[in-house]
């Protein structure tokens, strides 16, 4: 029961309600009115944030929201031993298909010389993480900076823009893993090296 008693014309009109039902109907708004200022502090730059968010915000086109989502979705970088495991989790791993490595030719076992067929990207992945990296790659490819230069260089080499965007997303995933795992600063000169 509420400590204070509410009266007014809107309560007097409800003659069918008992006294115990009326305060229960008003309780949620009364209970939340006093909690709002304490439970919702105004965010500012001095708030204690996750250390990884500060590290990941150094990467171009990964702002505070994407960095916070990365920390929430990945939880820890130590789940992944290499960038390829992160690519598989993010949906950037290439799937191949091979019907058989060997076959019988005239009664003898011979190695199959057919090329392995590429089937595309893996389907069992974290969709939110893939959308995050794809969005960051698209954003980075349109804004001037080191990642845009990397994207333009790929397109100038003859790569299709969609494949260049995928390569940029994979590169950003590898950079994210390296920066978060090792705690290093983002260096644009290291873009051409293998990351993670």
C-alpha positions in Angstrom: 0.0 0.0 0.0 1.1 3.5 -0.7 1.9 5.7 2.3 0.3 8.8 0.8 -3.3 8.9 -0.1 -4.4 10.2 -3.5 -7.7 11.8 -3.9 -9.2 13.7 -6.8 -12.1 13.8 -9.2 -10.6 11.0 -11.3 -10.6 8.6 -8.4 -14.0 9.7 -7.0 -15.7 8.8 -10.3 -14.6 5.2 -9.9 -17.1 4.2 -7.3 -16.9 0.5 -8.1 -13.2 0.2 -7.1 -12.2 -0.6 -3.6 -9.6 1.4 -1.7 -7.0 -1.3 -2.0 -7.3 -1.6 -5.8 -6.8 2.1 -6.6 -3.4 2.5 -4.9 -2.2 -0.7 -6.6 -3.1 0.8 -10.0 -1.1 3.9 -9.2 1.9 2.1 -7.7 4.1 1.7 -10.8 4.2 5.4 -11.6 4.8 6.4 -8.0 7.5 3.8 -7.5 9.5 4.9 -10.6 9.2 8.6 -10.1 11.8 8.6 -7.3 14.2 6.2 -9.0 14.7 7.9 -12.3 17.4 10.4 -11.4 19.6 7.8 -9.6 19.2 5.0 -12.1 19.8 7.0 -15.3 22.9 9.1 -14.9 23.8 11.5 -17.7 26.6 9.9 -19.8 29.7 12.0 -20.1 33.3 11.4 -21.1 34.5 10.9 -17.6 32.4 7.8 -16.9 34.3 4.6 -16.3 34.0 2.6 -19.5 35.3 -0.8 -20.5 39.0 -0.5 -21.4 38.4 -2.4 -24.6 35.9 0.2 -25.8 38.6 2.9 -25.6 41.0 0.7 -27.5 38.6 -0.2 -30.3 37.4 3.4 -30.8 40.9 4.1 -32.3 39.9 2.1 -35.4 38.4 4.4 -38.1 34.6 4.0 -38.5 34.2 2.2 -35.2 32.6 4.7 -32.9 31.3 4.3 -29.3 28.2 2.3 -30.2 30.1 -0.2 -32.5 32.9 -0.5 -29.9 30.4 -1.3 -27.2 28.6 -3.8 -29.4 31.9 -5.5 -30.2 32.7 -5.9 -26.5 29.2 -7.2 -25.8 29.2 -9.6 -28.7 32.7 -10.9 -28.5 33.0 -10.7 -24.7 36.8 -11.5 -24.7 39.3 -11.7 -27.6 40.9 -14.8 -26.0 38.1 -16.9 -27.4 39.8 -16.8 -30.7 43.4 -18.1 -31.3 43.6 -16.6 -34.7 41.9 -14.2 -37.1 40.5 -17.1 -39.0 38.5 -18.3 -36.0 37.1 -14.8 -35.7 36.3 -14.7 -39.4 34.3 -18.0 -39.0 32.4 -16.7 -36.0 31.7 -13.4 -37.9 30.6 -15.1 -41.1 33.6 -14.2 -43.2 35.1 -17.6 -43.6 35.2 -19.1 -47.1 33.5 -22.4 -47.5 34.9 -24.9 -50.0 33.6 -28.2 -51.3 35.5 -31.2 -52.5 33.8 -34.4 -53.6 36.9 -36.5 -53.2 40.6 -36.1 -53.1 41.3 -39.4 -54.9 39.5 -41.4 -57.6 40.0 -44.6 -59.5 41.3 -44.3 -63.0 41.7 -47.5 -65.0 41.7 -49.5 -61.8 44.3 -47.4 -60.0 43.9 -44.8 -57.3 44.9 -41.4 -58.5 44.8 -38.0 -57.0 41.9 -35.9 -58.3 43.2 -32.8 -60.2 39.9 -30.9 -60.1 40.0 -27.6 -58.4 38.3 -27.2 -55.1 35.1 -25.3 -55.6 34.4 -22.3 -53.5 30.8 -22.3 -52.1 30.8 -18.8 -50.5 30.8 -17.7 -46.9 29.9 -19.8 -44.0 26.2 -19.7 -42.9 26.6 -20.6 -39.2 27.7 -17.3 -37.8 26.8 -14.5 -35.5 24.6 -12.3 -37.7 24.8 -9.2 -35.5 28.6 -9.3 -35.6 28.7 -9.7 -39.3 26.3 -6.8 -39.8 28.5 -4.7 -37.5 31.7 -5.4 -39.4 30.0 -5.0 -42.8 28.5 -1.7 -41.7 31.9 -0.5 -40.4 33.6 -1.6 -43.7 31.0 0.3 -45.8 31.4 3.3 -43.7 35.2 3.2 -43.8 35.2 2.7 -47.6 33.3 6.0 -48.1 35.1 8.2 -45.6 38.6 9.5 -46.3 41.2 7.8 -44.2 43.7 4.8 -44.2 40.9 2.2 -44.6 39.4 4.0 -47.5 42.9 4.1 -49.1 43.2 0.4 -48.6 39.7 -0.2 -50.2 40.6 2.1 -53.2 43.9 0.2 -53.7 42.0 -3.1 -53.8 39.5 -1.8 -56.4 42.3 -0.3 -58.5 44.0 -3.7 -58.6 41.0 -5.1 -60.3 39.0 -6.5 -57.4 35.2 -6.2 -57.6 33.9 -3.5 -55.1 31.8 -6.1 -53.2 34.9 -8.4 -52.8 37.0 -5.3 -51.7 34.4 -4.5 -49.1 34.4 -8.0 -47.8 38.2 -7.9 -47.7 38.1 -4.6 -45.8 35.6 -6.1 -43.3 37.9 -9.1 -42.8 40.8 -6.8 -42.3 38.9 -4.7 -39.8 38.0 -7.9 -37.9 41.6 -8.9 -37.8 42.7 -5.4 -36.6 40.0 -5.5 -34.0 41.3 -8.8 -32.6 44.9 -7.6 -32.6 44.2 -4.3 -30.9 42.0 -5.8 -28.3 44.2 -8.8 -27.6 47.5 -7.1 -27.4 46.3 -3.7 -26.2 48.3 -1.8 -28.9 47.5 1.5 -30.6 46.0 1.5 -34.1 48.7 2.1 -36.7 47.7 2.9 -40.3 51.2 1.9 -41.5 50.5 -1.7 -40.4 47.4 -2.1 -42.7 49.3 -4.0 -45.5 50.8 -6.5 -43.0 48.9 -9.6 -41.9 47.0 -8.7 -38.8 46.4 -11.0 -35.7 
